[in-house]
Amino acid sequence: MKKTLFLFFIISLILVYSCSEEKNNNLNNNLILIKGGTFINKSSNLYNRNAFISDFYMGKTEVTQKEWTDIMGSNPSKFKGNNLPVETVSWYECIEFCIKKSTKDGLKPYYKIYKDSTDSFNKSEFDSVKWMIKISPNANGYRLPTEAEWEYAAGGGQLSKNYSYSGSNNIDKIAWYWRNCGDTVLTEKWNYQILENNNCRTRPVGTKKPNELGLYDMTGNVREWCEDWFESYEIPSGQFRSQRGGGWIGVENYMKVSDRDYFEANGIGPDQGFRICMNKG
């Protein structure tokens, strides 16, 4: 009898562990473990500056419209398609997505929003929202990448081959950008009217080649929101939130791993999206 109970106990433990592993695999099926370290990509702003990145998980692709709609219930994007990256989303909306997706997946939210409180660190004269956002650093929920994490991952991490763009020095191999995202390949000088006439737009995620870490569209398609204030990698205040990676509208120089971009946290645009990250337990 005791032997039977013991066997039952062991089998139960195995089943619980298997279910837990299956849940974790399901949660992380679009996340890649980014092994940390110092910056070895010589194109990076943080190369040779003793900056260190800890291990973390990052989405293989930008968040798609299907993923967004499943969580948020509506689709704000200009260019519609389940596998297109969600766009026209503000920094605040991305924070809300991370909270709601974390809750849905049974994780502890990394962020908490206080909509009735004003963020005194937000110096922007154009941001009319200015919600107070607090973080739980040890939470296992989804979050935006820090700008340093984004730059590290885009540059190939510890597998970096020193590319100027994320995954290649040939931008056409790894990015949808203004020249190649329309009906024909453009050879003229950049002009937004030309882009419109050529039906330039976002393209399905993951259809170009990935970078050294297996991450897609870190260059081009949509600009990606980061958690930080643009004004500094370290100072917790400013007027703008950081964006990285360029987008389908942008010119080549704005696509480089080292290029930094910004917008007010409440700003939106048809070339603005994001990807999610998660702490390594």
Disulfide bonds with the S-S distance in Angstrom:
none
